[in-house]
C-alpha cells in the first residue's frame, strides 16, 4: 500500500527550484547547439549526469530497493528509465525541428493535463474532482496566453504533424513515467535517480549514433556547457523530480510544467534583453490561480484555515 501524497513547504520550494532550473535550460541549450548536434546533446547531458549520480550512489553503498523487488518492479524501473529521459529527449530533439517553439512549450504544459486522469485511476490519494480540473485548465490557459499566437501557429514544414505528435508523445512519456515512479515500492531516492539515468544513457547512446553517426568533437566552451547541462538541469533536477514524485505525488509534480514557460520568458528578458510579452501579468495570474485552486487542500493544510 502506498502512502498518500505528503505536500510540505519543502515540496513547494523544490518545484519552484525545478521550474527555475528547467526554465533557464532553454537558454543554455541554445548555446550548446552551436557546437553539437541535437541527439548528441541529449546523450551528453544524460551520460554526464549518469557519471555524477553513480558516484554519489556508490558513496551511499549502491542501495536501491528496501526489500527484494518483484519482477514487475524491475520491468517498471526499465520503463521509467526509458520514459523519463531517452525516449522523450529523442522525440523532442526530432519533433522540435518541425514545430514552433511555442507548440513545444504548450506540449510540455500539457503534461499536467495528462497526469490528472492517469493519477485518478492509478495513484491512491490523487482522486479527480471538479476543483482540480478547473485549476489545471486555468494553468494551461495561462501558458497558452503567455506563449500567445506561437502556441498553435504553423511552422510550415512538411513534417509538422508528425513533429507535433512527437512532442505530445514526449509529454505523455513524462506523465506515464511519473505515475509508474509513484507506484514503485520503498526505494532509495538517490539510487532511483541514478539507476534511471543509467537506463536512459544505455538507450540514448545507440539512438544518437544511429541517427547522427559518430559523436562530434565539441570545443572547450561547448564541453563546459554540456557539463553544466549534465550537472544541474539533468542530474540535480532529476534527483529533485524523483524526490517530489515519490513524496508529494505526480499530480503535484506536474505543476512545475506551468511555471517553466514563465521563467523561460523572464530569464530571456533579463539575460538576453528579449521583450516581455504584454500578456505576462495576465498569464501569471491565471497560472497562479490554477495552482492555488488545484492544490487548495494542500495550501490550506500548510498555512492553516
C-alpha positions in Angstrom: 0.0 0.0 0.0 1.4 3.4 -1.0 1.2 6.4 1.4 -1.0 9.4 0.5 1.0 12.3 -1.0 2.7 14.5 1.6 2.9 18.1 0.3 5.0 20.3 2.6 6.8 23.7 2.4 9.8 21.8 1.1 7.7 20.3 -1.7 6.7 23.8 -2.9 10.3 25.0 -2.7 11.5 22.0 -4.7 9.1 22.5 -7.6 9.8 26.3 -7.6 13.5 25.5 -7.9 12.8 22.9 -10.6 10.8 25.4 -12.6 13.7 28.0 -12.4 16.3 25.4 -13.4 14.3 24.0 -16.3 13.1 27.5 -17.4 16.7 28.5 -17.8 17.7 25.3 -19.6 16.4 26.6 -22.9 18.9 29.4 -23.0 21.8 27.1 -22.2 20.7 24.5 -24.7 20.7 27.2 -27.5 24.3 27.9 -26.7 25.2 24.2 -26.6 23.6 23.6 -30.0 26.1 25.9 -31.6 28.8 23.2 -31.1 26.9 19.9 -31.0 24.0 18.1 -32.8 20.6 17.7 -31.0 20.8 13.9 -30.3 24.4 14.0 -29.1 23.5 17.0 -26.9 20.8 14.9 -25.3 23.2 11.9 -25.0 26.0 14.1 -23.5 23.6 15.5 -20.9 22.4 12.1 -19.8 25.9 10.5 -19.8 27.5 13.3 -17.8 24.6 13.3 -15.3 24.8 9.5 -15.0 28.5 9.6 -14.1 27.9 12.1 -11.4 24.9 10.3 -9.9 26.5 6.9 -10.0 29.5 8.3 -8.0 27.1 9.7 -5.4 25.1 6.5 -5.4 28.3 4.4 -4.9 29.3 6.5 -1.9 25.9 5.5 -0.4 26.6 1.8 -1.0 24.5 1.4 -4.2 21.3 1.0 -2.2 18.1 0.8 -4.2 15.0 -1.2 -3.1 14.4 -1.6 0.6 13.4 -5.2 0.1 14.0 -7.7 -2.8 12.0 -6.4 -5.8 9.4 -8.4 -7.7 9.8 -9.0 -11.4 7.2 -6.4 -12.2 9.1 -3.7 -10.2 12.2 -4.3 -12.4 10.2 -4.0 -15.6 8.7 -0.8 -14.3 12.1 0.5 -13.4 13.3 0.0 -17.0 10.2 1.6 -18.4 10.5 4.6 -16.1 14.2 5.0 -17.1 13.2 5.0 -20.8 10.2 7.2 -20.4 11.9 9.7 -18.1 14.8 10.6 -20.4 15.9 8.7 -23.5 12.6 8.4 -25.3 11.2 11.9 -24.7 14.6 13.6 -25.2 14.8 11.8 -28.6 11.2 12.7 -29.5 11.7 16.3 -28.7 15.0 16.5 -30.4 13.4 15.3 -33.6 10.0 17.0 -33.2 11.3 20.5 -32.5 12.9 20.5 -35.9 9.4 20.6 -37.4 7.2 22.6 -35.0 7.4 26.1 -33.5 9.0 26.5 -30.1 5.6 27.8 -28.9 3.9 24.5 -29.7 6.7 22.6 -27.9 6.2 24.7 -24.8 2.4 24.1 -24.8 3.1 20.3 -25.2 5.2 20.3 -22.1 2.5 22.2 -20.2 0.0 19.5 -21.3 1.9 17.0 -19.1 -0.2 18.2 -16.1 -3.4 17.5 -18.0 -2.3 14.0 -19.0 -1.2 13.2 -15.4 -4.5 14.2 -13.9 -6.7 11.4 -15.3 -3.9 8.8 -15.1 -3.4 9.6 -11.4 -7.1 9.3 -10.7 -7.1 5.7 -11.7 -3.6 4.5 -10.7 -2.4 6.6 -7.7 -4.0 6.4 -4.3 -4.9 9.7 -2.8 -5.0 11.5 -6.2 -8.7 11.4 -6.9 -10.0 13.6 -9.7 -12.5 16.4 -8.7 -14.0 19.5 -10.3 -11.8 21.9 -8.4 -8.6 20.1 -9.6 -9.8 20.0 -13.3 -10.7 23.7 -13.3 -7.4 24.6 -11.6 -5.3 22.6 -14.2 -7.3 24.1 -17.1 -6.7 27.6 -15.7 -3.0 26.9 -15.5 -2.9 25.5 -19.1 -4.8 28.6 -20.3 -2.2 30.8 -18.6 0.6 29.0 -20.5 -1.2 29.4 -23.8 -1.8 33.1 -23.1 1.9 33.6 -22.2 3.1 31.9 -25.4 0.5 33.7 -27.5 0.0 33.2 -31.2 3.1 31.0 -31.3 1.3 28.3 -29.3 -0.6 26.8 -32.3 0.7 28.6 -35.4 2.0 26.5 -38.3 5.7 26.0 -38.8 5.2 25.4 -42.5 7.3 22.3 -42.7 6.2 19.1 -44.5 6.6 17.0 -41.3 4.8 19.4 -39.0 2.0 16.9 -38.0 4.4 14.1 -37.1 6.5 16.7 -35.3 3.5 17.8 -33.2 2.7 14.2 -32.4 6.3 13.6 -31.3 6.1 16.5 -28.9 2.8 15.3 -27.5 4.2 11.7 -27.2 7.1 13.1 -25.3 4.7 14.8 -22.8 2.9 11.5 -22.4 6.2 9.8 -21.7 6.9 12.1 -18.8 3.4 11.7 -17.5 3.4 7.9 -17.6 6.9 7.7 -16.0 5.7 9.9 -13.1 2.8 7.6 -12.4 4.9 4.5 -12.6 7.6 6.1 -10.4 5.0 6.9 -7.7 3.8 3.3 -7.7 7.2 1.7 -7.0 7.7 0.1 -3.6 10.0 1.6 -0.9 13.2 2.7 -2.7 16.3 4.8 -2.0 15.7 8.2 -3.7 19.4 8.7 -4.8 19.6 5.1 -6.0 16.4 5.5 -8.0 17.6 8.8 -9.6 20.9 7.2 -10.5 19.6 4.0 -12.0 17.0 5.9 -14.1 19.9 7.9 -15.6 21.9 4.7 -16.2 18.9 3.2 -18.1 18.5 6.4 -20.1 22.2 6.6 -21.0 22.1 3.0 -22.2 19.2 3.8 -24.5 20.2 7.3 -25.8 23.8 6.4 -26.8 22.9 3.9 -29.6 20.0 6.1 -30.7 22.2 9.1 -31.1 24.8 7.1 -33.0 22.1 5.6 -35.3 20.5 9.0 -36.1 23.5 11.3 -36.2 26.5 9.0 -36.7 29.7 9.1 -34.5 29.8 11.8 -31.9 31.3 15.2 -33.0 34.3 16.6 -31.1 32.9 19.7 -29.3 35.2 22.7 -28.5 36.1 23.5 -24.9 33.3 26.1 -24.4 30.7 23.6 -25.6 32.1 20.9 -23.2 31.7 23.3 -20.3 28.1 24.0 -21.3 27.4 20.3 -21.6 28.9 19.7 -18.2 26.6 22.3 -16.7 23.6 20.8 -18.5 24.5 17.4 -17.2 25.1 18.5 -13.6 22.3 21.0 -13.0 19.2 20.5 -15.2 19.8 16.8 -15.6 21.5 15.2 -12.5 20.3 17.6 -9.8 16.9 18.2 -11.4 16.3 14.5 -11.9 17.0 13.9 -8.2 14.6 16.7 -7.2 11.9 15.3 -9.6 12.2 11.8 -8.1 12.0 13.2 -4.6 8.9 15.3 -5.4 7.1 12.5 -7.2 7.9 9.9 -4.5 6.8 12.2 -1.7 4.2 14.7 -3.0 2.9 12.7 -5.9 2.8 13.0 -9.7 -0.1 15.5 -9.8 1.7 18.0 -7.6 5.0 17.4 -9.6 3.1 18.2 -12.8 2.5 21.8 -11.6 6.1 22.6 -12.5 5.2 22.5 -16.2 3.1 25.6 -15.9 5.9 27.5 -14.2 8.7 26.6 -16.6 7.5 28.9 -19.5 7.2 31.8 -17.1 10.8 31.5 -16.0 11.9 31.0 -19.6 10.3 34.3 -20.7 11.5 36.2 -17.6 15.1 34.9 -17.9 15.1 35.6 -21.6 14.2 39.2 -20.8 16.8 39.6 -18.0 19.7 37.8 -19.7 19.1 38.3 -23.4 17.1 41.5 -23.4 14.2 39.8 -25.1 10.9 41.8 -24.9 8.4 40.7 -22.3 5.0 39.7 -23.7 2.2 42.1 -22.8 0.1 39.2 -21.6 2.8 38.2 -19.0 0.9 39.5 -15.9 -2.4 38.0 -17.0 -0.8 34.7 -17.8 1.0 34.6 -14.4 -2.3 35.4 -12.7 -4.0 32.5 -14.5 -1.2 30.1 -13.7 -1.1 31.1 -10.0 -4.9 30.9 -9.7 -4.8 27.4 -11.3 -2.1 26.2 -9.0 -3.9 27.6 -5.9 -7.2 26.1 -6.9 -5.8 22.7 -7.9 -3.8 22.5 -4.6 -6.3 24.3 -2.4 -6.3 21.5 0.2 -2.5 21.3 0.4 -2.2 25.1 0.8 -4.9 25.1 3.5 -3.1 22.5 5.5 0.2 24.3 5.0 -1.0 27.8 6.1 -3.9 26.8 8.4 -7.5 27.8 7.9 
